Amino acid sequence: MTDARVRTILQRLEQSYPDAECSLSWRNPLELLVATILSAQCTDVRVNLVTPALFARFAAARDFAGSDPAELEDLVRTTGFFRNKAKSIRGACVRIGEAYGGVVPRTMEDLLTLPGVARKTANVVLGVAFGIADGVVVDTHVQRLSRRLGLTREEAPVKIEPDLMALVPRDRWVKFSHQMIQHGRRICAARSPKCGECPLADVCPSAATAGEVAEGKRMAGQAKAAAAGAKEPASERRRAGRGGPAESAGKAGARRSRPERGKKAAPAGRGVRRVRGG
């Protein structure tokens, strides 16, 4: 990885996503912390649908800490893994109340003492709520894109983060993560990356060529058409003159029953042995 290629990637991300920011809805550090915990294995869109009612019911750390587990679980149920998430939220808020006077801490070391909080969540809270660049957020998008772009060979987020911190200037750590996430959502999807539309294609070792992209689309179209044909109702096939398996078998049997061309049918009675009377 050369410095020139890293600079090019950063410049183009800035040009493509100059206003990239955290897509979670929040009004204070506690709400951001809770929303980030809920975002694990869940889309930000879904989290933003859940949090208005949640924050209307529980406003402070002491409210979450003293909440009824069943009620909290029900409020966050649609985000998935709701029991574990509810347990983490309650545990984190109990710790915030006991150790930090009900205020979300502002250091990585302190945030990591909260139940359910690892480096990704801590980096989100520090970078977004407090403007402190202590590391790089490595979510599933950043993890995928970093490997595709050749910024790391590691697979685990805890090992990818140091590689990114070594390549990206510290004053870009926070925004870089948001830009990578936006790029992952819009262009570099997990299953069908839009390499033909990607502003980073010429500096990405994983990018498909224009020909490969076109061929992929062509093959996908053929597969889709074949699948649609296989699902076509029998009535439609008959209307179009295309019989189903039974009809095809019947036609094949009829063809086999006809005399072969060039051969005469045997006269009736031939081949029957006559027995003379005694």
C-alpha positions as CSV (number, residue, x, y, z in Angstrom):
1,M,0.0,0.0,0.0
2,T,1.6,3.3,-1.1
3,D,1.0,6.7,0.4
4,A,-0.1,8.0,-3.0
5,R,-2.9,5.4,-3.3
6,V,-4.1,6.1,0.3
7,R,-4.2,9.8,-0.5
8,T,-6.2,9.1,-3.7
9,I,-8.7,7.0,-1.8
10,L,-9.1,9.6,0.9
11,Q,-9.5,12.4,-1.7
12,R,-12.1,10.6,-3.7
13,L,-14.1,9.5,-0.6
14,E,-14.2,13.2,0.4
15,Q,-15.3,14.2,-3.0
16,S,-18.0,11.6,-3.1
17,Y,-19.3,11.8,0.5
18,P,-18.4,15.3,1.8
19,D,-21.3,15.3,4.3
20,A,-21.0,11.8,5.5
21,E,-22.0,11.4,9.2
22,C,-23.4,9.0,11.7
23,S,-26.9,7.9,10.5
24,L,-28.2,7.1,14.0
25,S,-30.6,9.5,15.5
26,W,-29.5,10.9,18.9
27,R,-29.6,14.0,21.1
28,N,-27.1,13.3,23.8
29,P,-24.1,10.9,24.4
30,L,-26.3,8.5,26.3
31,E,-28.8,8.2,23.5
32,L,-25.9,7.6,21.0
33,L,-24.5,4.9,23.3
34,V,-27.8,3.1,23.5
35,A,-28.5,3.4,19.8
36,T,-25.0,2.1,18.9
37,I,-25.5,-0.9,21.2
38,L,-28.8,-1.6,19.4
39,S,-27.2,-1.2,15.9
40,A,-25.2,-4.5,16.3
41,Q,-26.5,-6.9,13.6
42,C,-29.2,-4.4,12.8
43,T,-29.6,-1.5,10.3
44,D,-29.5,2.1,11.5
45,V,-32.9,2.6,9.8
46,R,-34.5,0.0,12.0
47,V,-32.8,1.4,15.1
48,N,-34.1,4.9,14.3
49,L,-37.6,3.5,14.2
50,V,-37.2,2.0,17.7
51,T,-35.4,4.7,19.6
52,P,-38.1,7.5,19.7
53,A,-40.4,5.4,21.9
54,L,-37.5,4.0,23.8
55,F,-36.0,7.5,24.7
56,A,-39.5,8.8,25.4
57,R,-39.8,6.1,28.1
58,F,-36.3,6.2,29.5
59,A,-34.5,9.6,29.4
60,A,-31.5,9.2,31.8
61,A,-29.0,6.5,32.7
62,R,-30.9,5.9,36.0
63,D,-34.1,5.2,34.1
64,F,-32.5,2.5,32.0
65,A,-30.7,1.1,35.1
66,G,-34.0,0.8,37.0
67,S,-36.1,-0.4,34.1
68,D,-38.1,-3.6,34.0
69,P,-36.1,-6.1,31.9
70,A,-39.2,-7.4,30.2
71,E,-40.4,-4.0,29.2
72,L,-37.0,-3.0,27.9
73,E,-36.7,-6.2,25.9
74,D,-40.1,-5.6,24.4
75,L,-39.2,-2.0,23.3
76,V,-36.0,-3.2,21.5
77,R,-37.3,-6.5,20.3
78,T,-37.4,-5.7,16.6
79,T,-33.6,-4.9,16.5
80,G,-32.8,-8.5,17.1
81,F,-30.8,-10.2,19.9
82,F,-33.1,-8.1,22.1
83,R,-32.4,-10.0,25.4
84,N,-28.6,-9.5,25.1
85,K,-29.0,-5.9,24.0
86,A,-31.4,-5.0,26.8
87,K,-29.0,-6.6,29.3
88,S,-26.1,-4.6,27.9
89,I,-28.0,-1.3,28.0
90,R,-29.1,-1.9,31.6
91,G,-25.7,-3.0,32.7
92,A,-23.9,-0.1,31.0
93,C,-26.3,2.4,32.6
94,V,-25.9,0.8,36.0
95,R,-22.1,1.2,35.6
96,I,-22.5,4.8,34.4
97,G,-24.6,5.6,37.5
98,E,-22.3,3.9,40.0
99,A,-18.9,4.9,38.6
100,Y,-19.5,8.1,36.5
101,G,-22.3,10.0,38.3
102,G,-24.8,9.2,35.6
103,V,-22.7,10.8,32.8
104,V,-21.3,8.9,29.8
105,P,-17.5,8.8,30.2
106,R,-15.3,10.5,27.6
107,T,-12.3,8.2,27.5
108,M,-11.7,4.9,25.7
109,E,-10.5,3.3,28.9
110,D,-13.6,4.2,30.8
111,L,-16.0,3.3,28.1
112,L,-14.6,-0.2,27.7
113,T,-15.6,-0.8,31.4
114,L,-19.2,-0.6,30.4
115,P,-21.0,-3.9,29.8
116,G,-21.8,-4.5,26.1
117,V,-19.3,-1.8,24.9
118,A,-16.3,-2.8,22.8
119,R,-14.0,-0.6,20.7
120,K,-16.5,0.0,17.8
121,T,-19.2,1.3,20.1
122,A,-16.6,3.3,22.1
123,N,-15.2,4.9,18.9
124,V,-18.6,5.9,17.8
125,V,-19.4,7.6,21.1
126,L,-16.0,9.3,21.3
127,G,-15.9,10.4,17.7
128,V,-19.5,11.4,17.1
129,A,-20.6,12.7,20.5
130,F,-17.4,14.2,21.8
131,G,-15.3,14.8,18.6
132,I,-12.5,12.7,20.0
133,A,-10.5,10.6,17.5
134,D,-9.2,7.7,19.6
135,G,-9.5,5.1,16.9
136,V,-11.3,4.1,13.7
137,V,-14.8,2.6,13.7
138,V,-14.7,-0.8,12.1
139,D,-18.2,-2.0,11.4
140,T,-19.1,-4.6,8.7
141,H,-18.9,-2.1,5.9
142,V,-15.4,-0.8,6.9
143,Q,-14.3,-4.3,7.5
144,R,-15.3,-5.4,4.0
145,L,-14.1,-2.4,2.1
146,S,-10.7,-2.2,3.9
147,R,-9.9,-5.7,2.7
148,R,-11.2,-5.1,-0.8
149,L,-9.2,-1.9,-1.1
150,G,-6.1,-3.7,0.1
151,L,-5.8,-1.5,3.2
152,T,-5.4,-4.6,5.3
153,R,-5.1,-8.3,5.1
154,E,-6.6,-8.9,8.5
155,E,-10.1,-10.3,9.0
156,A,-10.9,-9.4,12.6
157,P,-12.0,-5.8,13.3
158,V,-9.7,-5.6,16.3
159,K,-6.7,-6.3,14.0
160,I,-8.0,-4.2,11.1
161,E,-8.3,-1.0,13.2
162,P,-4.5,-0.7,13.9
163,D,-3.8,-1.1,10.2
164,L,-6.2,1.7,9.3
165,M,-4.9,4.0,12.1
166,A,-1.4,3.6,10.6
167,L,-2.5,4.5,7.1
168,V,-5.1,7.2,7.6
169,P,-4.2,10.6,9.2
170,R,-5.6,11.0,12.7
171,D,-7.7,14.0,11.8
172,R,-9.5,11.9,9.2
173,W,-10.2,8.8,11.4
174,V,-13.8,9.8,12.4
175,K,-15.0,11.0,9.0
176,F,-13.1,8.3,7.1
177,S,-15.3,5.7,8.9
178,H,-18.5,7.4,8.0
179,Q,-17.4,7.8,4.4
180,M,-16.5,4.1,4.1
181,I,-19.8,3.1,5.6
182,Q,-21.7,5.3,3.0
183,H,-19.6,3.9,0.2
184,G,-20.4,0.4,1.4
185,R,-24.1,1.1,1.4
186,R,-24.3,2.8,-1.9
187,I,-21.7,1.2,-4.1
188,C,-19.5,-1.5,-2.6
189,A,-22.2,-3.9,-1.4
190,A,-21.3,-7.3,0.0
191,R,-22.9,-9.4,-2.8
192,S,-23.2,-7.2,-5.8
193,P,-20.6,-4.3,-5.8
194,K,-21.2,-1.7,-8.4
195,C,-17.7,-1.6,-9.7
196,G,-18.7,0.1,-12.9
197,E,-20.0,3.1,-10.9
198,C,-17.2,3.1,-8.2
199,P,-15.0,6.2,-8.0
200,L,-12.3,4.0,-6.5
201,A,-12.3,1.3,-9.1
202,D,-9.0,2.2,-10.7
203,V,-7.2,2.1,-7.3
204,C,-9.0,-0.9,-6.0
205,P,-7.2,-4.3,-6.5
206,S,-10.6,-6.1,-6.1
207,A,-12.5,-4.1,-8.7
208,A,-14.0,-5.9,-11.6
209,T,-13.2,-4.5,-15.1
210,A,-16.0,-3.0,-17.2
211,G,-16.1,-6.2,-19.3
212,E,-16.4,-8.4,-16.2
213,V,-19.2,-6.2,-14.9
214,A,-21.1,-6.4,-18.2
215,E,-20.6,-10.2,-18.4
216,G,-21.8,-10.5,-14.8
217,K,-25.0,-8.6,-15.6
218,R,-25.5,-10.7,-18.8
219,M,-25.2,-13.9,-16.9
220,A,-27.4,-12.7,-14.1
221,G,-30.1,-11.8,-16.7
222,Q,-29.9,-15.2,-18.3
223,A,-30.2,-16.9,-14.9
224,K,-33.2,-14.8,-14.0
225,A,-34.9,-15.5,-17.3
226,A,-34.2,-19.3,-16.9
227,A,-35.6,-19.2,-13.4
228,A,-38.7,-17.3,-14.6
229,G,-39.3,-19.9,-17.3
230,A,-39.0,-22.8,-14.9
231,K,-41.7,-21.2,-12.7
232,E,-44.1,-20.5,-15.7
233,P,-47.5,-22.2,-15.1
234,A,-48.4,-25.2,-17.2
235,S,-51.4,-23.4,-18.7
236,E,-49.1,-20.6,-20.0
237,R,-46.8,-23.1,-21.5
238,R,-49.7,-24.8,-23.3
239,R,-51.0,-21.5,-24.5
240,A,-47.6,-20.7,-25.9
241,G,-47.2,-24.1,-27.5
242,R,-44.7,-25.3,-24.9
243,G,-45.8,-28.5,-23.2
244,G,-44.8,-29.6,-19.8
245,P,-42.9,-32.8,-19.0
246,A,-45.9,-35.1,-19.4
247,E,-46.8,-33.6,-22.7
248,S,-43.3,-33.8,-24.0
249,A,-43.1,-37.5,-22.9
250,G,-46.3,-38.2,-24.8
251,K,-45.1,-36.6,-28.0
252,A,-41.8,-38.6,-27.7
253,G,-43.8,-41.8,-27.3
254,A,-45.9,-41.0,-30.3
255,R,-42.8,-40.4,-32.4
256,R,-41.4,-43.8,-31.4
257,S,-44.6,-45.7,-32.3
258,R,-44.5,-44.6,-35.9
259,P,-42.9,-46.9,-38.5
260,E,-39.4,-45.9,-39.3
261,R,-39.0,-44.3,-42.7
262,G,-37.8,-46.5,-45.5
263,K,-39.1,-49.7,-43.8
264,K,-42.4,-51.4,-44.7
265,A,-44.7,-52.6,-42.0
266,A,-44.9,-56.4,-41.8
267,P,-48.1,-57.9,-43.5
268,A,-50.7,-59.0,-41.1
269,G,-50.3,-62.6,-40.2
270,R,-46.6,-62.9,-41.1
271,G,-44.6,-64.4,-38.5
272,V,-47.5,-66.6,-37.3
273,R,-46.6,-70.3,-37.4
274,R,-49.3,-72.5,-38.9
275,V,-49.8,-75.9,-37.4
276,R,-51.1,-78.7,-39.8
277,G,-53.7,-81.0,-38.6
278,G,-52.8,-84.6,-37.9
